[in-house]
Amino acid sequence: MSDKPGLAPPKSPPVRLNRNTVSAGFKKRVNELSGENLDSCYQCGNCSSGCPLAQEMDILPNRVMRLAQLGLKDELIHSATIWICASCFQCTVRCPRGIDIQGVMDTLRQIAMEEGVDHFGPDQIDPEQAATVPQPGLVGVYRKLST
């Protein structure tokens, strides 16, 4: 990673594991809802290296997968990363294990919304700004918020 600003996302702080932070049920739920086996991820980093929005994320996609493997629900559902994800499938296409990482991100957004965590709502879009956003972009936002 580069020291130049804007070229790499900030390092996330170390995560302390304890009984209060780890949720075994969370990992199982993500596996069930996404249809993926989180344990298949061996942290190669291909998903993060191919992500066009990695610079904007507070947690890189491979770290999202690791935190999900560890059952760290709070860190994930309060992360901006799950909302920044563009659902472009670059991570999924690049994954050598064939994990649908974008599907895991969708699942995390769904769980966050069920828990009442909302990073962005459609009512927060300025009408003038919405007029300049390409229609597929707006459809994508509404799709993310309605899963």
DSSP file (Angstrom, degrees, kcal/mol; ACC not computed):
  #  RESIDUE AA STRUCTURE BP1 BP2  ACC     N-H-->O    O-->H-N    N-H-->O    O-->H-N    TCO  KAPPA ALPHA  PHI   PSI    X-CA   Y-CA   Z-CA
    1    1 A M              0   0    0      0, 0.0     2,-0.2     0, 0.0     7,-0.1   0.000 360.0 360.0 360.0 145.9    0.0    0.0    0.0
    2    2 A S        -     0   0    0      5,-0.1     6,-0.1     2,-0.1     4,-0.1  -0.493 360.0-141.8 -88.0 153.7    1.2    3.5   -0.8
    3    3 A D  S    S+     0   0    0     -2,-0.2    -1,-0.1     2,-0.1     3,-0.1   0.535  72.4 107.6 -86.3  -8.5    1.8    6.3    1.6
    4    4 A K  S >  S-     0   0    0      1,-0.1     3,-1.6     2,-0.1     4,-0.4  -0.512  81.2-107.7 -73.1 135.2    0.4    8.8   -0.9
    5    5 A P  T 3  S+     0   0    0      0, 0.0    -1,-0.1     0, 0.0    -2,-0.1  -0.331 100.9  21.5 -62.7 141.5   -3.0   10.2    0.1
    6    6 A G  T 3  S+     0   0    0      2,-0.4    49,-0.1    49,-0.1    -2,-0.1   0.298 102.3  87.8  88.3  -9.9   -5.9    8.8   -2.0
    7    7 A L  S <  S+     0   0    0     -3,-1.6    -5,-0.1     1,-0.2    -4,-0.1   0.666  93.2  25.6 -96.5 -17.0   -4.1    5.7   -3.2
    8    8 A A  S    S-     0   0    0     -4,-0.4    -2,-0.4    47,-0.1    -1,-0.2  -0.999  82.4-109.6-145.0 145.8   -5.0    3.4   -0.4
    9    9 A P        -     0   0    0      0, 0.0    49,-0.1     0, 0.0    47,-0.1  -0.330  49.5 -89.6 -69.3 157.8   -7.8    3.1    2.1
   10   10 A P        -     0   0    0      0, 0.0     2,-0.2     0, 0.0     0, 0.0  -0.335  47.8-100.8 -65.0 150.4   -7.0    3.9    5.7
   11   11 A K        -     0   0    0     -3,-0.1    48,-0.1    48,-0.1    -3,-0.0  -0.524  36.0-126.3 -70.7 135.2   -5.9    1.0    7.8
   12   12 A S        -     0   0    0     -2,-0.2     3,-0.1     1,-0.1    -1,-0.1  -0.580  30.6-103.3 -80.1 147.8   -8.6   -0.4   10.0
   13   13 A P        -     0   0    0      0, 0.0    -1,-0.1     0, 0.0     0, 0.0  -0.278  46.2 -87.7 -66.2 155.6   -7.8   -0.6   13.7
   14   14 A P        -     0   0    0      0, 0.0     2,-0.5     0, 0.0    -3,-0.0  -0.299  42.6-128.3 -61.3 149.2   -7.1   -4.0   15.1
   15   15 A V        -     0   0    0     -3,-0.1     2,-0.5     2,-0.0    -3,-0.0  -0.878  11.6-144.3-105.1 128.4  -10.1   -6.0   16.3
   16   16 A R        -     0   0    0     -2,-0.5     2,-0.5     2,-0.0     5,-0.0  -0.799  15.0-144.1 -91.4 128.2  -10.2   -7.4   19.7
   17   17 A L        +     0   0    0     -2,-0.5     2,-0.3     4,-0.1    55,-0.0  -0.801  36.8 137.3 -95.7 128.3  -12.0  -10.8   19.9
   18   18 A N    >>  -     0   0    0     -2,-0.5     4,-2.0     1,-0.0     3,-1.0  -0.945  66.9 -87.6-155.2 175.7  -14.0  -11.6   23.0
   19   19 A R  T 34 S+     0   0    0     -2,-0.3    -2,-0.0     1,-0.3    -1,-0.0   0.772 123.2  55.1 -61.7 -25.9  -17.4  -13.1   23.9
   20   20 A N  T 34 S+     0   0    0      1,-0.1    -1,-0.3     3,-0.0    -3,-0.0   0.759 114.4  37.4 -79.3 -24.3  -19.1   -9.7   23.6
   21   21 A T  T <4 S+     0   0    0     -3,-1.0     2,-0.4    52,-0.1    52,-0.3   0.742 100.4  78.8-100.0 -25.4  -17.9   -9.1   20.0
   22   22 A V     <  -     0   0    0     -4,-2.0     2,-0.5    50,-0.1    50,-0.2  -0.725  52.9-174.4 -93.4 130.8  -18.1  -12.5   18.4
   23   23 A S    >>  -     0   0    0     48,-2.0     4,-1.2    -2,-0.4     3,-0.5  -0.915  10.1-174.0-125.3 103.8  -21.4  -13.9   17.2
   24   24 A A  H 3> S+     0   0    0     -2,-0.5     4,-1.6     1,-0.2     5,-0.1   0.852  88.6  57.9 -63.9 -34.0  -21.3  -17.5   15.9
   25   25 A G  H 3> S+     0   0    0      1,-0.2     4,-2.3     2,-0.2    -1,-0.2   0.814  99.2  59.6 -65.6 -30.2  -24.9  -17.2   14.9
   26   26 A F  H <> S+     0   0    0     -3,-0.5     4,-2.6     2,-0.2     5,-0.2   0.934 104.1  48.6 -64.2 -47.0  -24.1  -14.2   12.6
   27   27 A K  H  X S+     0   0    0     -4,-1.2     4,-2.4     1,-0.2    11,-0.2   0.925 112.4  48.9 -59.1 -45.1  -21.6  -16.2   10.5
   28   28 A K  H  X S+     0   0    0     -4,-1.6     4,-2.4     1,-0.2    -1,-0.2   0.903 111.2  50.3 -61.7 -41.5  -24.2  -19.0   10.1
   29   29 A R  H  X S+     0   0    0     -4,-2.3     4,-3.0     2,-0.2     5,-0.3   0.905 109.6  49.6 -65.4 -42.1  -26.9  -16.5    9.1
   30   30 A V  H  X S+     0   0    0     -4,-2.6     4,-2.5     1,-0.2     6,-0.4   0.920 111.0  50.8 -62.5 -43.2  -24.6  -14.8    6.5
   31   31 A N  H  X>S+     0   0    0     -4,-2.4     4,-1.6    -5,-0.2     5,-0.6   0.931 114.3  43.9 -57.3 -46.9  -23.8  -18.2    5.1
   32   32 A E  H  <5S+     0   0    0     -4,-2.4    -2,-0.2     2,-0.2    -1,-0.2   0.936 117.2  43.0 -67.4 -47.8  -27.5  -19.1    4.9
   33   33 A L  H  <5S+     0   0    0     -4,-3.0    -1,-0.2     1,-0.2    -2,-0.2   0.869 121.4  39.3 -69.2 -36.5  -28.8  -15.8    3.4
   34   34 A S  H  <5S-     0   0    0     -4,-2.5    -1,-0.2    -5,-0.3    -2,-0.2   0.711  98.7-132.3 -86.1 -20.0  -25.9  -15.4    0.9
   35   35 A G  T  <5 +     0   0    0     -4,-1.6     2,-0.3    -5,-0.3    -3,-0.2   0.656  68.6 118.1  75.4  14.9  -25.8  -19.1   -0.1
   36   36 A E      < -     0   0    0     -5,-0.6     2,-0.7    -6,-0.4    -1,-0.3  -0.747  67.9-127.5-112.5 159.3  -22.0  -18.9    0.4
   37   37 A N    >   -     0   0    0     -2,-0.3     3,-2.2     1,-0.1     4,-0.3  -0.906  17.1-163.2-105.1 103.8  -19.5  -20.6    2.6
   38   38 A L  G >  S+     0   0    0     -2,-0.7     3,-1.5     1,-0.3    31,-0.1   0.797  85.5  67.3 -58.4 -29.1  -17.5  -17.9    4.3
   39   39 A D  G 3  S+     0   0    0      1,-0.3    -1,-0.3    -3,-0.1    27,-0.0   0.631  83.8  74.3 -69.2 -11.2  -14.8  -20.4    5.3
   40   40 A S  G <  S+     0   0    0     -3,-2.2     2,-0.4     2,-0.0    -1,-0.3   0.757  75.3  95.1 -70.2 -23.3  -13.9  -20.9    1.6
   41   41 A C    <   -     0   0    0     -3,-1.5    54,-0.0    -4,-0.3    28,-0.0  -0.549  50.0-178.1 -73.4 125.4  -12.2  -17.5    1.6
   42   42 A Y        -     0   0    0     -2,-0.4    -1,-0.1     0, 0.0    -3,-0.1   0.112  48.0-109.3-111.7  21.1   -8.5  -17.8    2.3
   43   43 A Q        +     0   0    0      1,-0.1    -2,-0.1    19,-0.1    19,-0.0   0.862  61.0 153.4  63.0  43.6   -7.7  -14.0    2.2
   44   44 A C        -     0   0    0      1,-0.1    -1,-0.1    18,-0.0    18,-0.0   0.795  49.7-133.8 -72.6 -27.1   -5.8  -13.8   -1.1
   45   45 A G     >  +     0   0    0      3,-0.0     4,-2.3    17,-0.0     5,-0.2   0.463  67.2 126.5  89.5   1.5   -6.9  -10.2   -1.5
   46   46 A N  H  > S+     0   0    0      1,-0.2     4,-1.5     2,-0.2     5,-0.1   0.876  72.7  55.4 -59.3 -36.8   -7.9  -10.4   -5.2
   47   47 A C  H  > S+     0   0    0      1,-0.2     4,-0.6     2,-0.2    -1,-0.2   0.921 111.0  43.4 -62.7 -43.7  -11.3   -9.0   -4.3
   48   48 A S  H >4 S+     0   0    0      1,-0.2     3,-0.6     2,-0.2    -1,-0.2   0.874 110.9  54.1 -70.4 -37.8   -9.8   -5.9   -2.7
   49   49 A S  H 3< S+     0   0    0     -4,-2.3    -1,-0.2     1,-0.2    -2,-0.2   0.772 113.8  42.5 -70.3 -23.6   -7.2   -5.4   -5.4
   50   50 A G  H 3< S+     0   0    0     -4,-1.5    -1,-0.2    -5,-0.2    -2,-0.2   0.506  85.3 112.9 -98.0  -4.8   -9.9   -5.3   -8.1
   51   51 A C    X<  -     0   0    0     -4,-0.6     3,-1.1    -3,-0.6     4,-0.2  -0.545  54.2-156.3 -74.6 122.1  -12.5   -3.2   -6.3
   52   52 A P  T 3  S+     0   0    0      0, 0.0     3,-0.2     0, 0.0    -1,-0.2   0.672  94.3  43.9 -71.5 -14.5  -12.9    0.2   -8.0
   53   53 A L  T >> S+     0   0    0      1,-0.1     3,-1.7     2,-0.1     4,-0.7   0.237  75.5 112.2-112.3  13.0  -14.2    1.7   -4.8
   54   54 A A  G X4 S+     0   0    0     -3,-1.1     3,-0.9     1,-0.3    -1,-0.1   0.840  73.3  60.6 -56.0 -35.1  -11.6    0.3   -2.4
   55   55 A Q  G 34 S+     0   0    0      1,-0.2    -1,-0.3    -4,-0.2   -47,-0.1   0.761 106.0  47.6 -64.9 -23.7  -10.1    3.7   -1.8
   56   56 A E  G <4 S+     0   0    0     -3,-1.7    -1,-0.2   -47,-0.1    -2,-0.2   0.595  94.6  96.7 -91.5 -12.4  -13.4    5.0   -0.5
   57   57 A M    <<  -     0   0    0     -3,-0.9     3,-0.1    -4,-0.7    22,-0.0  -0.483  60.3-153.2 -85.5 146.9  -14.1    2.0    1.9
   58   58 A D  S    S+     0   0    0      1,-0.3     2,-0.4    -2,-0.2    -1,-0.1   0.702  93.0  33.0 -86.3 -21.5  -13.3    1.9    5.6
   59   59 A I  S    S-     0   0    0    -47,-0.1    -1,-0.3    17,-0.1   -48,-0.1  -0.988  88.9-127.2-133.5 124.2  -12.9   -1.9    5.5
   60   60 A L    >>  -     0   0    0     -2,-0.4     4,-2.2    -3,-0.1     3,-0.6  -0.311  28.2-109.1 -67.4 153.7  -11.5   -3.6    2.4
   61   61 A P  H 3> S+     0   0    0      0, 0.0     4,-2.2     0, 0.0     5,-0.1   0.860 118.5  52.0 -54.5 -40.5  -13.6   -6.5    0.9
   62   62 A N  H 3> S+     0   0    0      1,-0.2     4,-1.8     2,-0.2     5,-0.1   0.868 110.7  48.9 -66.9 -31.8  -11.2   -9.2    2.0
   63   63 A R  H <> S+     0   0    0     -3,-0.6     4,-3.0     2,-0.2     5,-0.2   0.850 106.3  56.8 -72.7 -34.0  -11.3   -7.8    5.5
   64   64 A V  H  X S+     0   0    0     -4,-2.2     4,-2.3     1,-0.2    -2,-0.2   0.937 108.0  48.5 -57.7 -45.8  -15.1   -7.8    5.3
   65   65 A M  H  X S+     0   0    0     -4,-2.2     4,-2.3     1,-0.2    -2,-0.2   0.905 112.1  48.5 -61.8 -41.5  -14.9  -11.5    4.5
   66   66 A R  H  X S+     0   0    0     -4,-1.8     4,-1.8     2,-0.2    -2,-0.2   0.921 111.0  49.0 -66.4 -43.5  -12.5  -12.1    7.4
   67   67 A L  H  <>S+     0   0    0     -4,-3.0     5,-2.7     1,-0.2     4,-0.5   0.876 111.5  50.5 -63.8 -36.2  -14.7  -10.2    9.9
   68   68 A A  H ><5S+     0   0    0     -4,-2.3     3,-1.0    -5,-0.2    -1,-0.2   0.899 107.2  53.9 -67.0 -40.0  -17.7  -12.1    8.7
   69   69 A Q  H 3<5S+     0   0    0     -4,-2.3    -2,-0.2     1,-0.3    -1,-0.2   0.868 110.3  47.8 -59.0 -35.9  -15.8  -15.4    9.2
   70   70 A L  T 3<5S-     0   0    0     -4,-1.8    -1,-0.3    -5,-0.1   -47,-0.2   0.537 114.7-119.1 -83.6  -7.1  -15.1  -14.3   12.8
   71   71 A G  T < 5 +     0   0    0     -3,-1.0   -48,-2.0    -4,-0.5     2,-1.7   0.785  55.2 157.9  76.6  27.6  -18.7  -13.4   13.4
   72   72 A L     >< +     0   0    0     -5,-2.7     4,-1.4     1,-0.2    -1,-0.2  -0.547   5.9 164.8 -88.6  75.5  -18.0   -9.7   14.1
   73   73 A K  H  >  +     0   0    0     -2,-1.7     4,-3.0   -52,-0.3     5,-0.3   0.905  66.0  54.4 -60.1 -49.3  -21.5   -8.4   13.3
   74   74 A D  H  > S+     0   0    0    -53,-0.3     4,-1.4     1,-0.2    -1,-0.2   0.892 107.3  50.2 -59.6 -42.7  -21.2   -4.9   14.8
   75   75 A E  H  4 S+     0   0    0    -54,-0.2    -1,-0.2     1,-0.2    -2,-0.2   0.885 116.6  43.1 -61.4 -37.7  -18.1   -3.9   12.9
   76   76 A L  H >< S+     0   0    0     -4,-1.4     3,-1.4    -3,-0.2     6,-0.3   0.929 112.5  47.3 -77.8 -46.5  -19.7   -5.0    9.7
   77   77 A I  H 3< S+     0   0    0     -4,-3.0    -1,-0.2     1,-0.3    -2,-0.2   0.714 115.5  47.2 -74.0 -16.4  -23.2   -3.6    9.9
   78   78 A H  T 3< S+     0   0    0     -4,-1.4    -1,-0.3    -5,-0.3     2,-0.2   0.334  91.3 109.1-100.1   6.8  -21.9   -0.2   11.1
   79   79 A S    <   -     0   0    0     -3,-1.4     3,-0.3     1,-0.1     4,-0.3  -0.568  65.8-143.7 -82.6 144.2  -19.3   -0.1    8.3
   80   80 A A  S >> S+     0   0    0     -2,-0.2     4,-1.9     1,-0.2     3,-1.2   0.738  91.2  79.1 -73.4 -22.7  -19.6    2.3    5.4
   81   81 A T  H 3> S+     0   0    0      1,-0.3     4,-2.2     2,-0.2    -1,-0.2   0.873  84.8  56.6 -55.4 -43.5  -18.1   -0.3    3.1
   82   82 A I  H 34 S+     0   0    0     -6,-0.3    -1,-0.3    -3,-0.3    27,-0.1   0.770 113.9  41.1 -65.2 -22.7  -21.3   -2.3    2.8
   83   83 A W  H <4 S+     0   0    0     -3,-1.2    -1,-0.2    -4,-0.3    -2,-0.2   0.728 111.9  54.6 -92.9 -26.0  -23.1    0.8    1.5
   84   84 A I  H  < S+     0   0    0     -4,-1.9    -2,-0.2   -28,-0.0    -3,-0.2   0.810  79.8 111.5 -75.9 -30.4  -20.2    2.0   -0.7
   85   85 A C     <  -     0   0    0     -4,-2.2   -34,-0.0    -5,-0.2    -3,-0.0  -0.185  58.6-154.4 -47.9 127.4  -20.0   -1.3   -2.6
   86   86 A A        -     0   0    0      1,-0.0    -1,-0.2     0, 0.0    -2,-0.0   0.447  27.7-126.7 -86.9  -1.3  -21.2   -0.6   -6.1
   87   87 A S        +     0   0    0      1,-0.1    -2,-0.1    15,-0.0    15,-0.0   0.894  61.6 144.4  54.9  42.1  -22.3   -4.2   -6.7
   88   88 A C        -     0   0    0      1,-0.0    -1,-0.1    14,-0.0    -3,-0.0   0.558  57.8-130.9 -88.0  -9.2  -20.2   -4.3   -9.8
   89   89 A F     >  +     0   0    0      1,-0.1     4,-2.7     3,-0.0     5,-0.2   0.514  69.5 126.7  72.1   7.9  -19.2   -8.0   -9.3
   90   90 A Q  H  > S+     0   0    0      1,-0.2     4,-2.0     2,-0.2     5,-0.1   0.919  76.1  48.4 -59.7 -41.6  -15.4   -7.3   -9.8
   91   91 A C  H  > S+     0   0    0      1,-0.2     4,-1.1     2,-0.2    -1,-0.2   0.915 112.5  47.9 -63.8 -42.8  -14.7   -9.0   -6.5
   92   92 A T  H  4 S+     0   0    0      1,-0.2     3,-0.4     2,-0.2    -2,-0.2   0.909 112.4  48.3 -65.1 -43.5  -16.9  -12.0   -7.4
   93   93 A V  H  < S+     0   0    0     -4,-2.7    -1,-0.2     1,-0.2    -2,-0.2   0.864 113.8  47.2 -65.7 -36.6  -15.3  -12.4  -10.8
   94   94 A R  H  < S+     0   0    0     -4,-2.0    -1,-0.2    -5,-0.2    -2,-0.2   0.633  83.5 110.9 -81.5 -14.4  -11.8  -12.2   -9.4
   95   95 A C    ><  -     0   0    0     -4,-1.1     3,-1.3    -3,-0.4   -54,-0.0  -0.468  54.6-158.2 -69.3 118.7  -12.3  -14.6   -6.5
   96   96 A P  T 3  S+     0   0    0      0, 0.0    -1,-0.2     0, 0.0    -4,-0.0   0.680  93.9  54.2 -69.9 -15.5  -10.3  -17.9   -7.2
   97   97 A R  T 3  S-     0   0    0      2,-0.1    -2,-0.1    -3,-0.0    -3,-0.0   0.451 111.9-119.8 -95.3  -2.5  -12.7  -19.7   -4.8
   98   98 A G    <   +     0   0    0     -3,-1.3     2,-0.3     1,-0.2    -6,-0.1   0.754  53.7 162.3  72.6  24.5  -15.8  -18.6   -6.7
   99   99 A I        -     0   0    0     -8,-0.1     2,-1.7     1,-0.1    -1,-0.2  -0.614  43.4-131.4 -79.2 134.0  -17.3  -16.8   -3.7
  100  100 A D     >  +     0   0    0     -2,-0.3     4,-1.5     1,-0.2     3,-0.2  -0.624  35.9 170.3 -82.7  81.9  -20.1  -14.4   -4.5
  101  101 A I  H  > S+     0   0    0     -2,-1.7     4,-2.3     1,-0.2    -1,-0.2   0.863  74.8  56.6 -65.9 -37.2  -18.6  -11.6   -2.4
  102  102 A Q  H  > S+     0   0    0      1,-0.2     4,-2.3     2,-0.2    -1,-0.2   0.885 105.3  52.7 -61.4 -37.3  -21.0   -9.1   -3.8
  103  103 A G  H  > S+     0   0    0      2,-0.2     4,-2.1     1,-0.2    -1,-0.2   0.854 106.8  52.1 -65.1 -35.4  -23.8  -11.4   -2.6
  104  104 A V  H  X S+     0   0    0     -4,-1.5     4,-2.5     2,-0.2    -2,-0.2   0.906 108.1  51.5 -65.7 -41.5  -22.3  -11.4    0.8
  105  105 A M  H  X S+     0   0    0     -4,-2.3     4,-2.2     2,-0.2    -2,-0.2   0.919 109.1  50.4 -60.9 -43.4  -22.2   -7.5    0.8
  106  106 A D  H  X S+     0   0    0     -4,-2.3     4,-2.4     1,-0.2    -1,-0.2   0.917 110.2  50.6 -58.6 -43.2  -26.0   -7.6   -0.2
  107  107 A T  H  X S+     0   0    0     -4,-2.1     4,-2.5     1,-0.2    -2,-0.2   0.902 108.5  51.3 -62.3 -42.0  -26.6   -9.9    2.7
  108  108 A L  H  X S+     0   0    0     -4,-2.5     4,-2.4     2,-0.2    -1,-0.2   0.881 109.8  49.9 -64.9 -37.7  -24.7   -7.6    5.1
  109  109 A R  H  X S+     0   0    0     -4,-2.2     4,-2.5     2,-0.2    -1,-0.2   0.916 110.3  51.2 -63.8 -42.3  -26.8   -4.7    4.0
  110  110 A Q  H  X S+     0   0    0     -4,-2.4     4,-2.2     1,-0.2    -2,-0.2   0.929 111.9  45.8 -60.7 -46.4  -30.0   -6.7    4.5
  111  111 A I  H  X S+     0   0    0     -4,-2.5     4,-1.9     2,-0.2    -1,-0.2   0.906 111.3  53.1 -64.1 -41.7  -28.9   -7.6    8.0
  112  112 A A  H  <>S+     0   0    0     -4,-2.4     5,-3.0     1,-0.2     4,-0.2   0.919 110.1  47.3 -59.8 -44.1  -28.0   -4.0    8.8
  113  113 A M  H ><5S+     0   0    0     -4,-2.5     3,-1.2     1,-0.2    -1,-0.2   0.887 109.6  53.0 -67.0 -37.9  -31.4   -2.8    7.7
  114  114 A E  H 3<5S+     0   0    0     -4,-2.2    -1,-0.2     1,-0.3    -2,-0.2   0.839 108.6  51.4 -62.9 -32.1  -33.1   -5.5    9.7
  115  115 A E  T 3<5S-     0   0    0     -4,-1.9    -1,-0.3    -5,-0.2    -2,-0.2   0.457 122.8-108.7 -83.5  -1.7  -31.1   -4.3   12.7
  116  116 A G  T < 5S+     0   0    0     -3,-1.2     2,-0.6     1,-0.3    -3,-0.2   0.613  73.5 139.5  84.7  12.5  -32.2   -0.7   12.1
  117  117 A V      < +     0   0    0     -5,-3.0     2,-0.5    -6,-0.2    -1,-0.3  -0.817  24.8 175.7 -91.7 119.8  -28.8    0.5   10.9
  118  118 A D        +     0   0    0     -2,-0.6     3,-0.1     1,-0.1    -9,-0.0  -0.971  17.9 177.6-130.8 118.2  -29.3    2.8    7.9
  119  119 A H  S    S+     0   0    0     -2,-0.5     2,-0.3     1,-0.3    -1,-0.1   0.784  75.1   8.8 -86.7 -29.7  -26.3    4.5    6.3
  120  120 A F        -     0   0    0      5,-0.0    -1,-0.3    25,-0.0     5,-0.0  -0.977  63.8-161.7-156.6 133.0  -28.2    6.3    3.5
  121  121 A G    >   -     0   0    0     -2,-0.3     3,-2.2    -3,-0.1     4,-0.2  -0.883  31.3-119.6-120.2 153.8  -31.8    6.7    2.6
  122  122 A P  G >  S+     0   0    0      0, 0.0     3,-1.4     0, 0.0    -1,-0.1   0.775 112.1  65.3 -60.6 -25.4  -33.5    7.7   -0.6
  123  123 A D  G 3  S+     0   0    0      1,-0.3    -3,-0.0     3,-0.0     0, 0.0   0.600  91.3  66.0 -72.7  -8.7  -35.0   10.7    1.1
  124  124 A Q  G <  S+     0   0    0     -3,-2.2     2,-0.6     2,-0.1    -1,-0.3   0.436  75.5 105.0 -90.6  -0.2  -31.4   12.1    1.4
  125  125 A I  S <  S-     0   0    0     -3,-1.4    -5,-0.0    -4,-0.2     3,-0.0  -0.723  74.4-129.3 -84.9 121.2  -30.9   12.4   -2.3
  126  126 A D     >  -     0   0    0     -2,-0.6     4,-3.0     1,-0.1     3,-0.3  -0.535  14.6-133.3 -66.5 127.3  -31.1   16.1   -3.3
  127  127 A P  H  > S+     0   0    0      0, 0.0     4,-1.4     0, 0.0    -1,-0.1   0.852 106.2  50.6 -54.4 -37.7  -33.6   16.3   -6.3
  128  128 A E  H  4 S+     0   0    0      2,-0.2     4,-0.5     1,-0.2    -2,-0.0   0.906 113.4  45.0 -66.8 -40.3  -31.2   18.5   -8.3
  129  129 A Q  H >> S+     0   0    0     -3,-0.3     3,-1.3     1,-0.2     4,-0.7   0.887 108.3  57.4 -69.7 -38.6  -28.4   16.0   -7.7
  130  130 A A  H >< S+     0   0    0     -4,-3.0     3,-0.7     1,-0.3    -1,-0.2   0.829  98.2  62.1 -60.9 -31.7  -30.7   13.1   -8.5
  131  131 A A  T 3< S+     0   0    0     -4,-1.4    -1,-0.3    -5,-0.2    -2,-0.2   0.749 104.9  47.2 -67.0 -22.5  -31.4   14.6  -11.9
  132  132 A T  T <4 S+     0   0    0     -3,-1.3    -1,-0.2    -4,-0.5    -2,-0.2   0.573  91.1  95.4 -95.0 -10.2  -27.7   14.3  -12.8
  133  133 A V  S << S-     0   0    0     -4,-0.7     5,-0.1    -3,-0.7    -3,-0.0  -0.663  85.9-109.4 -82.9 132.2  -27.3   10.7  -11.7
  134  134 A P    >>  -     0   0    0      0, 0.0     4,-1.5     0, 0.0     3,-1.1  -0.305  29.0-116.3 -58.6 143.7  -27.7    8.1  -14.5
  135  135 A Q  H 3> S+     0   0    0      1,-0.3     4,-2.6     2,-0.2     5,-0.2   0.857 113.3  57.5 -54.5 -41.5  -30.9    6.1  -14.1
  136  136 A P  H 3> S+     0   0    0      0, 0.0     4,-2.3     0, 0.0    -1,-0.3   0.858 104.2  55.0 -59.5 -31.3  -29.1    2.8  -13.5
  137  137 A G  H <> S+     0   0    0     -3,-1.1     4,-1.9     2,-0.2    -2,-0.2   0.918 109.5  44.9 -65.8 -43.2  -27.3    4.4  -10.6
  138  138 A L  H  X S+     0   0    0     -4,-1.5     4,-2.4     2,-0.2     5,-0.2   0.901 112.2  51.8 -66.7 -40.4  -30.6    5.4   -8.9
  139  139 A V  H  X S+     0   0    0     -4,-2.6     4,-2.5     1,-0.2    -2,-0.2   0.907 108.5  52.5 -61.7 -40.6  -32.1    2.0   -9.6
  140  140 A G  H  X S+     0   0    0     -4,-2.3     4,-2.4    -5,-0.2    -1,-0.2   0.894 108.4  49.9 -62.2 -40.6  -29.1    0.4   -8.0
  141  141 A V  H  X S+     0   0    0     -4,-1.9     4,-2.1     2,-0.2    -2,-0.2   0.940 113.1  45.4 -63.5 -47.0  -29.4    2.5   -4.8
  142  142 A Y  H  X S+     0   0    0     -4,-2.4     4,-0.9     1,-0.2    -2,-0.2   0.872 111.6  53.2 -66.0 -35.3  -33.1    1.7   -4.5
  143  143 A R  H >X S+     0   0    0     -4,-2.5     3,-0.6    -5,-0.2     4,-0.5   0.924 109.3  48.8 -64.1 -43.4  -32.4   -2.0   -5.1
  144  144 A K  H >< S+     0   0    0     -4,-2.4     3,-0.8     1,-0.2    -2,-0.2   0.897 112.7  48.1 -61.8 -39.7  -29.8   -2.0   -2.4
  145  145 A L  H 3< S+     0   0    0     -4,-2.1    -1,-0.2     1,-0.2    -2,-0.2   0.618 110.4  51.6 -79.5 -11.3  -32.2   -0.3    0.0
  146  146 A S  H <<        0   0    0     -4,-0.9    -1,-0.2    -3,-0.6    -2,-0.2   0.411 360.0 360.0-106.2   2.7  -35.1   -2.7   -0.7
  147  147 A T    <<        0   0    0     -3,-0.8    -1,-0.2    -4,-0.5    -2,-0.1   0.502 360.0 360.0 -76.4 360.0  -33.3   -6.0   -0.2
